[in-house]
Structure formats: structure tokens, C-alpha cells
Amino acid sequence: MVLNGSGRLYKAGTENGRVVFKRLDSTVYYGSNFGSYIFSHKDTIFSLGGYGFWKTNGLLRYYVPSRKEWEIIRLNREIPVFTENVYDLIWYDEPEQKLYFGFTREENNVTKDNESGSKLHMETIVLDLLKKDWITQGNLSPFLKDNLIGIRNIISSPLGQMITLRGKALFLNYQTNQIFSLTDDKQRKLEQLSSNTGATHTAYFIDSTLYLWLTEMNIVDSMKIIPQDLVLMNEKIFLRGKNDQAAIEKQSFSFKTASYGFFAATILLWAIYFLLKTRRTHSQPVMGSDNGADEPNGHFMIAYTASELDLIRTVLNNSINGMYTSIEDTNKILGVKNRDVDIQKKARHDTISAINKKYAFATKSEKDLIEKKRAAFDRRSFEYFIGSDRLKDAAEIIDSNT
């Protein structure tokens, strides 16, 4: 086990009938690799990227047992990598020793230029661990790009990266650039597993068998998934160039053409409805109205969890009153007040990242709904707030999810 944000490595064992963790490394420094991607090949443990000291890095590190330290592997270029686990598009093809990223996220709070802040890079890339080279595969496909908010990363498997999208399991094979769904029968059996009723899972594959551990109830389910259980979808993971893009546009042309008539009829019906409604209400006085109307927004299209709404509501109320929301208050809202520090950090990061991603998707902007700043009396800590130009958006999110 590697402690997040550090190089501290622990090995699980038993002592007097209890599970104990023994530290293996002699790392002194920490704080430079929060959100790094940890993986192993044979008997070697690797750590890629991570955030620390106000920016993301792209360093590939490996643990040297004889020295109890981490060393760097030189690559052809440095690509900043920051992982969140839940929303990642990552597949580790261990037999081929290749690590695929559907997209990458970079955090840079060092400079004031346009490259600073949080940035998503929508290029699909692969790290060839044998050649120690990064290789660009293409641009993330519109199918995945448009559904990023709804994607949940499950685990790397021999069949590709397993994700869920709108409740359905999909497998992304980056090597062949293909996306597969489960057969209806297999999807139904997956949904009927007893562990499917819980939210907190530890998922892993051993050969072709998927294991799901519902940690809250200590329930472990398993299901064998083989190539015959997969159905090829008419979608790609990434587009390599103009030919791929032209093919996508050609496939969607017939659908768009057939849809024009439906959309035209729908617009006509809505026009008639509003015309009749206007006639019915024309003679009625409208109290408190003005000449303009607020444009509709996309907040009603996005569903937020209860904990996300509680956090938005608290930060919104504090921001309206000119106050910041402390880390302690945030931990209390998320139900991790008395948990380990690392669990608290992860809960805050995952929840706020989810909120900001949904907000960015709904508003088609790169601004975060919930921002953070360093606490005035403790520069090691942060406080959260919502900018004055986004208070109205936050209120609409609360209203549309109530």
C-alpha cells in the first residue's frame, strides 16, 4: 500500500491474529505526488505523475527495495498526470506493458498566464513502458467526451478498461480502439449481484473473473466475463485524424437527416402551445416583471448527490454572508469529520471535483463553481467559497435539484 501524496510504502501482514502494516521505505519527503497513478509490473511498483507544490508533474518513479527509495525513469517527454480514480479513463495493459490515458488533467497554480489553473487535455496517449516513450494516439472521441460527467471508472481488466455509463457496463479496448457493452443477459446478471446495492466497492480482476467487494457490508461477489459476453458498439475511443472524423460524421448524417422532421414538428407544437398560452394570459397583469427574462441554463439537466448539494448549499450561504467555508466544516458536511486525514482529503477532493465538473459541463465554461484559497492564519490549510458571479448559478442548482 502506498500512502497518497508520499512515497511511503507499507506491506500488509498478520501479527497475533491481527492485520498489521509494516513500512518498507525510508522516504523522508512527501507532498509532491497527490493523485499519482500507482501500478505494478511483476515485482516492481511504479508511481506516475501527481500533484504537489502547486503544480502537476509527469515523473515516472519506481521503488528500489535494496535501497528503500524511489528512483526516476527517464522518458522521451514529461506529460503531467493527475488521477481521480472515479472519473479517469485509464487502462493498464500489463501483458504489453502499456499504460493508456483517454485524457489527462493538469493543475498549474504557479504562473498567471493562460496555461495556469486546471486544464483538461483531450488527447488520448499511451506510455510504452518498454521503450519509455509517450505516444499520442489521437483525440478523445465525441462519444466519450460528451459523456465524461456520467462515466465511472471501475477497473483495468484483460478485456480493456471497465467503466459504467448511465448504469451500463462498458469495456474500452485502447489497443484495438473499440468499445464493447455486455450482452443483455450478462448486464442483467451483473445488476442482480448483491453487492450492486451498495456504493463503496473495491473491484479487481483475476484472470477473467471480476470480483466486487462491498466494504460496508463485507460482501464479495464474483462474475466471470469472457469475450463472448461482449457486444461491439459502433463507437471509438479516439479519432486518429480527418478520416476518422469524416467516418463519424457520415455515420451520424442519416440520423440527423431523419431527426430534422421530428425536431421541426416539435418546435411547431411548442410554438402553438406558447402562442395559445400567451393569448390566455395577455390580459392578465404580471406583477414584478421586467422587460427581460433570464436565459434557461443547463443546471436542471445535471443530477447532484445529496452530499454535493449539502456542500453547495453551505458554501453558498457562507459566501453570500461574506464568509469562507473551512476544511473542518467541509469534513463535517461530508461525514468524515472523525476519519483519517487521507480519507478526509479524498472525500473533499472527490466531492468538489465532481461538483465543478458537473458545473463546467452544464455551463460550458472552464470556471469552477467552488473555489479555494489559502487560510489567512494557516497557509497550509484552505478555505472554500463561491465567486460573486456564480452565486446565482449555485442557487439555481439547489432549486433545480430540490
N, C-alpha and C positions, 0 to 999 in steps of 0.2 A: 504494500500500500504506500502511495506517495502522497504526502500532505500537500494540499493545494497551495500554490504560491511559494513553495520552497523545494529544496532538493532532499528533504528528509524522507528516508525510505525505511519502512517497517515490514517485518515478516511476522505473520501470524503463527502462533503455536499454542500448545497447551501446557499448563503448569498446575498441578494439584487439581485437575479436573476443570480448570477454568481456561478460557481463551485469553491469551496474553499477546501483546505486540512488542517485539524486540527491535530496537532501532539498529540499522545496519551501517548507515553512512556516518561521516564526520563533517557534514556540511555546516558551515558557520553562517553564511549569508543567506538571506531569503527575501522575498518580496518582489522578485523580478519576473515571475512566471505564473501569475494567476491566470487560470483558464487555459493552461497549456494542454496539448494533446498527448496523453500518456499511452504508450503501446509497447509491445514486446515482440521479439523475434527469437525463437529458440530460447537461449538462456540470457539474452541481453534485454535490458529495459531502456526505453527511449523516452525522451520528452521533447516535444516540438512547440516552439513559439511560447506565447503567454504575454500577459500584460503586467507591467510594473515600472515604477519610476516614471510615470506619466506617459508611457508610450508602449506600443506593441512591438515585439521582436519576432524574428523568424529563425532563431537559432535551433539547431538540431543537437541535442545533448544525449549522451549515453552514460550509463553507470558502469564504473570500473570497480568490481568487488575487491580486487587486490589492493587498491589504493583508497577504497571507501570514499571516492569522489566522483564527480561528473566531469566528463570531457566533451569538447565540441567537435563535431564533424563538419568539415568544410564543404559547402555546397556551391553550385555554379552561380547562385544569386540568393539574396535574402528576401523572402516573402513573408511579411508579418502575418501571424496566425493567432487568432483568439477564438476559443471554442466556448460554447454554452451548453453543449450536450443535447438539450431538448430540441433546439431548432436547427442543429447542424446537418449539413449534407456532406457526410464523410464516410468513405468506405476504405477499410484496410484490407487489401488483397494480400494476405500473408504468404500464400504459395508463390506469388510473383514478386513479392517484396515491393509492392507499390501502394502508395497512400494517395487516395483521390479526394479532392475537395470540390464540391459543386460550386461553392462561392467562398470567399474569405471575408472576414471582418477585421478592420484595423482601427485602433484607438490611438490618437496622437493629440496630446494636450500640451505639447512643448512649444509649438510655434503658433503665430497668429495668422498665418496665411490661409488660403482656401483649402489646403490639404489637411488642416488640423481638425480635431474633433473625431466623431465616429463616422466611419465610411465603409460601405459595402462594395466589394469588388466582385462583379458578376461573371468573372471568367472562371471556367472550370479548369482546374490544374491537377497535375499528378506529380508526386515526388517519387522518382525512381531511386530506391534505397541502394540498389546495386551500383548504379552509375553515379549516384549522389547528385542528380540533376533534377531541377524543376522543369516541367514541360507543360506548355499551355495546350489544352485540348480544344477549346472553343468557348463560346458564350453560353451561359445557362439558358436553357430553352424557355420560351414564353410560358409553357405549361407549368413548369416548376416555379419560375419567377413570380407568376401571378398568384401562386398558391402558397408562398413561403409562410404566411401567417398561420395557415392551417396545418402545416407539416409538423410531425413529431418524429424525431429520430428515436429508433428503438435500439438497433444493434447492427454491427457488421456480421455478415453471415457468408457461408460458402457460395450462396446464390446472389449475393450483392448486398447493398445496404438495405436493411429493413426499416421502413418508415410507415406511419399511418397518415392518411389524408381523408378527412371527413368520415372517420370511423372505419375506413377500409385499409387493409394491409397492402403495401406495395413493396416491390423489390427493385432496386436500382443497380443494374449491372453496368458500371462505368467502362469496363473493358470492351463490351460489345455495344455500348451506348444504347441500351434497351431498358424499358420499364415494363415490369410484369405485375399483374394482380393475381390474387389467389382465385382458384375456382370457387364457384358459389358454395359448393359443399364444404370446401376447406375453410372458407371465410366464416361460414355458419358454425362450424365446429370450434374455430378459434374464439368466436364471440360467446360460445356456450361454456368456455372454461371457467371454473370457479374463481380463478384469480382475476378474471376480467371485470369483476365487480369493484375492485379496489383501484386506488390511484397511484400508490407508490410501488413500483416494481423494480426488481433487479433482473435484467434479461441477459441471457447469454446462449450461445450455440455450442454444442459439442457434436462435431461432425454435422449430420443433417437434422439433429434434434434441437428444437427451441425449448428452452426452459424459462419459465416465468415465475419469479418468487415475489409473492405479495408479502412484503416485510411486516405490514401492520398486523396481519393475522397468521403469519408464518405458514402460508400455504404455498406449495410448489407444484406447478403444473408443467406438463411437457407435451410437445406435439412434434411429430416427425414431418418435415417439409422437404419434398424432393422435387426435381424439375417437372415431373408430370403434374404437380399440383399448381403450376403456374400457367397464366394465360398472358400472351404477349399483347401489350397495348400499342396503339398507333400513336405513340409519343416518344420523344427522345429526351435524353438528359441534357445534352448540349448540342449546339449548332456549330459546325466547323467553319462555315463560310457562306457565301451567297447562294450556292447550290442548295444547301440545307434550308436556308430561309425561303428560297423560291418554292421548294417542295412543301414546306409548311403552309405557305400562302395558297398554293394550288389546292392542297387538301381541304383548306377551310373555305375556298371560293364557293363551292356548291352549297355548303351550309349557309354561308352569308346570303347568297342569292335567294335560297328558299326562305330565309328568315325575313327578307325585306318586306314581303307581303304581310307577314304576321305583324311585324313592328308597325307598318303603315296602318293596318287595321286597328291595332291597339291605340296608336296615337289619335286616330279619328274618334274612337269611342271615348277616350279621355277628353278630347276637345268638346264633344257633345255634352258629356257629363258636366264639365266645368261651365259651359255656356248655360245649361239649364239651371245649375246651382247659382250662377251669377244673377240670372233673371229672377230667381226666387228671393234672393237676398238683396236685390238692388235698392228696394225702397226701405230697407231696414237700416237704422242708424248704426254706425260702427263706433263704439266708444274706445278712446285711447289709441286710435290708429294713426299711422303716418303715411306719407306718400310712397315710402319704400318698404320692401319686405326682405327679410333675411333669406339668403340663398340656402337651399337644402344642403345638408352635409352628409357625409358617409358614416357618421357615428352609429346610426341605427343599424347599420349592416354588420357591425362587429360586436361579438359577444364577449363580455368580460367576466372573469370569475368573481366570486364573492369577495375573496381576499384582495383582488385587484381593485374592485370598486370601493372597498373599505379604505384602502390606501389612498386612492384618488380623492375620495371624499374628505379625508383628514387633511391631506396636503393642501387641497383646495381651500378648505375653511381657514387653515392657518395662513395661507398666502393672502387671502382676502383681508385678513386681520393684520397683515404685515409681519407675520411670524414665520420662522422656518420650522420644519419637522425634523426632530433629532433622530439619530440612529436608534436610541432606546425606544422612542415612541413607535418607530417603524417596526422594530423587532416585536413589540407587544401586539401590534395590529396583525402581524403575520403569524403570531402564535409561537414564536421561537425565543421568547424573552429569556427563558431559563435553559436554553440549549447551548451546545458548544459554539465557540466563536466562529469556526469554519462553517458550521451549519447556518448560523445567522447570516454570514456574508453571502452564502449561496442563495439563501431564501430572498434576501434583499435584491441581489443581482438578478436572479431569475425573474422575480415578480416585476421589478421596474423595467427590465429589458423587454418583457412581454408586453407591458403597457405601452412603452414607447414604440415598439414595432407595430402594434395594432393602430396606434395613433398615426404613425407615419403612413401606414397603408391607407387609412381612411381619409387622410387629408392630402395625400400625395405630396408630402413635404419631407424634408430631412431634419426638421426640428423635433426635439424631444418634448414630450408633454411634461414629464417630471425631470427636473434638472437637479444637480447637486453642486454644492460649494463647500470649501473647507470651513470648518467651525472657527469662529473668531478666537476662542480661547484655547483651542486644541487643534493645531494644524494637522494632526494625524487623523482627525475624525472629520466626518462630512455631515452636512445638513441638506435637506431636500426642500424644493419649492417648485411652484408653477409660475412661469412668467406672466406678466400682466396681459400680454397679447394672447394668452392661451387660457385665461380663466373662463371665458365664455365657452370654449370648446370642452373644458373639463366639466362644466355644469351640464352641458348637453349630453355628455357621455353618461353622467349619473342619471339624468332624466330618461334617456332612451333605453337604459338598462334596468329601470325600476318597474 
